[in-house]
């Protein structure tokens, strides 16, 4: 253990000495997640601001005074749409849908016919698409009011229009609802672990072999297990340190959110930071050992980088699995590194209490992956000495 600690201190010192590489790792890990979270809050804030303005862009509103009266009674402001509204919607220069009223609206309405109105938007224009729902609800309210008036004039009870009272009850908690918007947070924590360990893992194996310092180190009268353990400990610690900094960066980021509703619902404090950090320990241990195992056979640092691409790609895609499976969490999710941590962190964001049955699989897999990969690294080092 003493020899392993000496190797650990040496590897940690070497890693911290390369400040330029550390900055390239820390800046994306610490800033990218909060930056995207604030961008998301800006998008939600802009939608909330538009909803508060309660404006409707209309073409040919003068042909429908009845509809105009209804919309204004709902405290909406009617504004004329620009003449080239279709081109502006396609070019994303117009961020509101447009209500188009036919010229014979009132005549067909009085004749008992149903005039056709259009809500023009562009599905590629997300802001405009988001405004379609409020206009649809306005028109549904107008239809309901007209139907009730027609029934009342004929002496028919208006209750026939709504024979069933409908009440919506949402079982999701506030944390669960906000977790749908903050699914990016666990992904950035996982990537912080990966990139924090990546450079150190490659440099302590393939990098030292390229510089010619690995073989002299192995010739020392030190057990290869101690050397491997010391190197692995430094790599895993760096991965955990970057993950901790990434988690902490979301604490001040939530104070800068522009959306009041998002800021009220997204509560990320000390408990969440600690939970996230503890959940990353099995992942950091397993990924550090796996990256070292992939790099130990490489002769150059660039060759090791190319070999680690598969791991980087696989880990970055793991959080996408749950998004592409709307049927709920599968039984094998807790046994997949990266995916298990993503699901556990999402549960923390939802305010759910974690059970040991959820956490133990990730610990078992992380420990098994660490043991197998480190044994392979030690065996490869013995082979290198024998040569």
Secondary structure by P-SEA (a helix, b strand, c coil): caaaaaaaaaaaaaaaaaaaaaaaaaaaaccaaaaaaaaaaaaaaaaaaaaaabbbbbccccccaaaaaaaaaacbbbbbcccaaaaaaaaccccbbbbbbccaaaaaaaacbbbbbbbccccccaaaaaaaaaaaaaaaaaaaaaaaaaaaaacccccccccbbbbbbbcccaaaaaaaaacaaaaaaaaaaaaaaaaaaaaacaaaaaacaaaaaaaccccaaaaaaaaaaaaaaaaaaaaaaaaaaaaaaaaacccaaaaaaccccaaaaaaaaaaaaaaaaaaaaaaaaaacccccaaaaaaaaaaaaaaaaacccccccccccccccccccaaaaaaaaaaaaaacccccccccaaaaaaaaaaaaaaaaaaaaaaaaaaac
